[in-house]
Amino acid sequence: MTGRPVSLAFSLALLVAFTVGWATPSDSWAKSKSSSSSGGYSRPSSGRTPSTRAISAPRSRTPSTSGGYSRPRSDSASTSYAIRGGESDRALARRASKQALDAFRASTQPPPETLSRPQTSTPATVSAPRRPSTAGISYPRQPSAWTGSRSWTGGQAAAPVARQAAASFSPWSAALLWGLLESVSRPGHAEFFYHHAEDPGYRAWRAEAEKQARDDPQIARQLAALDSRLAGMSGPRDPDYPPPIVEPAVEPPAQTESFPYGALLAALFLLLLGALVTILIWRKFFGDVAKRRSGAPARAARQPYRPNWFRVGMTLPVDPSLFILAAPYSAIQAPEAATASGLLSVETVGEAVCEGLTWYRLYVSGGNSFFQVHLDARGNPDECRYFSLLDEVTPADAAEWGVWLDEAEGLIGWPEFETKDGRLYQRLWSAGERRVAPRAIHETLETGEGSAPRRRQQAMLYARSTGAVPPAPPTDYLLVSAVDQEDAAWVTIHTGIDLPIASLQLS
C-alpha cells in the first residue's frame, strides 16, 4: 500500500519539474534572441536564410524592439514598415546610429598587444679587489710638484688598487705612491722614493705597504724590487725632488680638406649652358621637320571624345509604363515626376567606386531614389538600373549593428535575404553558401551647392527572378547598404530593376 503513494508523488514531482523547465527559458536563450534582429530583419535560429517572419517565443517573454521596429509577437505578426518621421527626426536617428556603429567597430577590433617588459634582476654586488686603484680619483688639470696630480703614466690608467688605507700620506696621495710602486721600473720612479726616504709621509706609506705585503705576495715582490733599486743608489737626497710626470703625446688635429663647391658650381653652369645651346641649335635646324612628321600619328592616337553625360539639374524623360509593368513583380516605387510629365530633374550626382568599377548615380525624388549608370571602356553607357528606397534602419547600439555587419552571421553578405513582405533574394555578388564580406563602396556626391561629404558604404546586391516576360522586368534587385557619412550612419534597403539605356535619352 505504501509503494503506490510514493510512486504517485514521484510522478507528480517529475511532471511539475518538466512543466517549469518548459515554461521558463534560460537567460542565455533570451539574450541571444534579443540581439538577433534589427529593424525587423533577423537571422534564423537554424538554416541560412535571413528572415523577418514571426519568431515563436514562450508566452512569458515580450518581443524586443530596435530602431523603431519590433519582433512580431507569437499571437500576431506584422510586416508593415515603421513611420519615418520628418527630416530632423531622421538626422537625429542617423547621428545616434553613427555612434552605435563606432562602438560596434571598436568592439570588433582585436585588443592591442601589450609588451611585458622583462624584469631585470638587481646585479649582485661585486666585491672590490685588494689591489690599490686610481679609478674614480680626479686630479686637477694643472700639475703639482708634490702631489703628482697630472698623469704620470703617459695617459694610461694604472692598475686598479683598492686598499683599506689612508687616502693620502701627506703631502702625497696614496694613489700616487701605489702607482709609482707598481711602475717602479720606469725612469724616475725609484729615484722619487730614494730622495724622499726620510719623509714622514713616505715612512707612513712604507709601513702600510709592508703591513699589506704580509698578506699580498705581489706587493711583497714590488717592495723587494724597490729596495733592490734603492740599494744601488747613492748621493745626497733632495727633499724637494718632484714626482715624475710624463706628458702624454698630443697628436695634431687632422686637417680636413674642404669640398670644392666652387668647381662644382662652375661645372654645373657650363653643363646647363651647353644643354641650352644644343636645344636652340636642334630647334632651329630640325624642329619643323620633327613637328611635321609627328603631326599625323598624334592625330591618329588622339583619345575619343568623352561626353559629359551627367550633370546636376539635367532632366531625364522616363517612361512611366516601365514602372507600371514592374508593379506586380517588384516593390519598386516610381519617381513622382515619372507618373505625371515624365520628366525628372537630377538633384545630386554621385560617383560610386568599388574595386575598380565606377557607377554614376543620378539621385531624384529627394535622394531616396537614383538611376545607376555604368560606362564602357569608350565612355558610353552600357548598363542602367533604377533603385527606390524600400526601407531604412538606424541601429541603436553596437549589438544591433552586429546583426548587419557581424563577420560570421551579418545580414549584409548573407547568402540570402528575405524582406518583410516574404520575398526571398539570392546573393548576386559572390554567390555561395557562406557569408562573404560586404563590398566597400566609396561614393562622392555633387549637389547644386557643391561637393557633399563622401559616403562609405558596406553593401551587397541581391536578386531574384520575377518570371515576367519582357518588357516587364525579368529580374528584381535588392541593394542592402550600411552607410557611414561624417557623423551619421544608417542602413538602407533599395529595390531595383533594369531599364533600357535609350529610355533615359542621355545626351
Secondary structure, DSSP 8 states (H G I E B T S, - for coil): --HHHHHHHHHHHHHHHHHHHHHS--HHHHHHHHTSEETTEE--SSSS--B-S-----TT----EETTEE---SS-----------HHHHHHHHHHHHHHHHHHHHHHS--------------------SSB--TT----SS--TTT--S-SSTT-----B--SS-SEETTEEHHHHHHHHHTTTSTTHHHHHHHTTT-HHHHHHHHHHHHHHTT-HHHHHHHHHHHHHHHT--S---TT--------------------HHHHHHHHHHHHHHHHHHHHHHHHHTHHHHHHHHHHHHHHT----------TT-EEE--THHHHHHTTT------TGGGTTSEEE--EEEEEEETTEEEEEEEEGGGTEEEEEEE-TTS-EEEEEEEEEEEEE---SHHHHHHHH-TTT-STT-SEEE-TTS-EEEE-SS-SSS----EEEEEEEEETTEEEEEEEEEEEEEEEE----TTS-SEEEEEEEEEEETTEEEEEEEEEEE--GGGG---
